[in-house]
C-alpha cells in the first residue's frame, strides 16, 4: 500500500473483524473438500485453490484480505471422471433421466428447489463475501433464480401440453415433442454466479440432458451448499461438478468430443478457445452470452431527471459489472452540461461501503487485476484528452475503486471500444444523431441500447434503425436482462442463441417426431401404446 493510498478517504470502508454485523457473519475460511460426481460425494485429497474475498479487514496496523475458503483443484483425472459420469447417465439417450416422463423430471426439480430454498441465507452471505454484491442484490439474485426455476417448470408444462396431441398431415400421423441433446457443459460468470449459471443449467437439466457444471472463478463456494441438493434430487451422474483451472480441465473434456452442448457466459475470447477444442464442431451446439458495450443516447428533448437516474443505475449497479450495463454515454451537446451536472450529483450521493451496509451501491471489486486494468483505461483516455470530471473519480484503495466519469470520450481511446465491466463511465457529446448510430453500427457488439427523449416522431425514427443493430431498444429506461420471460440475446460478438424462460427450453432440446402412415396395423398399435401408457414419449398425457 502506498502512502497516498493509506491516506485515502476510502480506507475507512474496510471494517475490523469486530465490526462485521450479525447478518453477514460466516465461519470462514470454508475448506470445501467434497465434490459431487456420479451422484456421490468424493473427498478431495489433492491441491486446493484459495478463494479470497474483495473484502479486507483492518487489523492493528494493516489491512488483510479475507480468505473465504479453498476449493479442489481438479487434475485431468477427476475432470474426465465427471465427464464419464455425465456420459453414462445420458447413456446415448437411454439413461433413466433422458427417458423419464416429464412429470417425474419436474418432480425432481421441485424437490431440488425446495431444498435449495433452505440454503438462501448461506448463499446470500457467500455472494456478499465472494463477489462483494450488496445484500439487497444478493437476495434479489437468489430469489430471481428460484422464480426462474418455477417459471421454467410452468413453461415446460405448457410445452408438454401443446406437444401432447397427435397431428395428421397428408395421411401421416405424428407426435412431435422435444428431446434432450446429451451432455451439456455449463459455465457461468462471476457477476451472477448463481442466476446466470442456473439460467442455462436448469433448462438444460429439465429437458433431460446430463450436466457438467463448472462454477465461476469468483462466486464458487456459494455453490457448495447446493451440491447436496443436486445429489439428493436427481439420478446419479445427471449433475457433476467441475472445480479447478479451466485451461487445464476444460480442454481435455472438449477434446473428447463427448460434450453435445456448450453453455457459456463470459468473454468471446475464452468461448472461442473452448469451442475450437471440440473435434466435431458441427455436433456441438453453443449457447453463448458474451461481451456488450451498450450505449445510452440522450436526445436534446430528454427528461434529464429520468435520463440521469437511469444512467446512474444503468452504468453503476453492481459497480458496472453487468453485461447489460451502460458502458458508453452519448449526450446531445445542447444538454451535455446540465446532464453531466445531474449525473455527477447523483453519483456523489451513492453510498459506498461493505456489501452488507444498508442501501450500499458501490462496493469492492472481486477481480484482483481489475484496479490496475481500470487505471490503464483511465490513463489511456487521459492521454487522448479526457478528464476525470467527478470528485475522487478513479481513486483506488485496495479492491475498492471509486467510479471515474471520463469526458470527453473519443474513438482513439480504449474505453471507447473495450468493455470496461467496472466503474468507469465514458461520456461523449454529439451534434448529429448519426454519430451514436455509427458508433453502434461499427461496434463489435450488438446487445442493447437505451434511448432517452420525449419527442414521439424523433423516437419513432430512431427505433427503426436501432432494432436492426441491437436486440433490445430501451426507451427512457436503462438496459437490462429482465423480465426473464423476455428474450435475452445479442447480435455480432455479444451472444449466440436466445435465452428467455421459454426459449431456453428450446435451446437445450431438439424437436423429435414419431410418425406413422394411417393404416389399421399402425392405428391398432399406437392406440394400444397410448391407452396402456406403454411409452413415455408417444403419449397423449399432459400435465396440468
Ligand atoms: O451480466 C449480464 C446479466 O445478464 C445482466 O442481467 O440486466 O438483470 O443485471 P441484469
Boltz pocket constraint, residues with backbone or C-beta under 6 A from the ligand:
constraints:
  - pocket:
      binder: B
      contacts: [[A, 191], [A, 192], [A, 196], [A, 321], [A, 322], [A, 323], [A, 324], [A, 479], [A, 480], [A, 481], [A, 482]]
      max_distance: 6.0
